[in-house]
Amino acid sequence: GGTNTVAGTAGGGPGTLTVGSVGGLNFQGTGSPNITVDSDNGTAGKIVLAGDVTVDSGVTAASISNGGALANPGQLDLNNSARGFTVDNSGGSGLTVSTQVINGGLTKAGAGVLTFSGANTYTGQTVINAGTLKVDNDGSSTFRPYHRQQCG
């Protein structure tokens, strides 16, 4: 478990975390790891993915969350590609993403649950190969994935 925060300095603008293509973004171990991407009145914090996201089976619950309630929410940037989200913790609550998801599509794999919540405008192509994709719409989301399910 533990929390990591992507944030800029006071008055210095947002922070950006770029995750490389080798290894991607992996949530491992036990507990409930979280990455918080801070909101900002100017330009918000951002995670730019150049690789895929994986949640290992031992993780209870993982999250990529929006920190704060300022004008511009934190963002998870798929870097104009289709990114894999493999959530293997079928006994846990999976991975919850409450930041804006932008610039790409996603492929859901693994037996666990991938949940998108909060304000969002995602419209990318979405493929579900395994597990569950859940959208918690609190009324502030226009999350409209273009969906294609793989059938075996």
Buried (B, 14 or more C-beta within 10 A) or exposed (E): EEEEBBBBEEEEEBBBBEBEEEEBBBBEEEBBBBBBBBBBEEEBBBBBBBBBBBBBBBBBBBBBBBBBEBEBBBBBBBBEBBBBBBBBBBEBBBBBBBBBBBBBBBBBBBBBBBBBBBBBEBBBEBBBBBBBBEBEEEEEBEBEBEEEEEEE
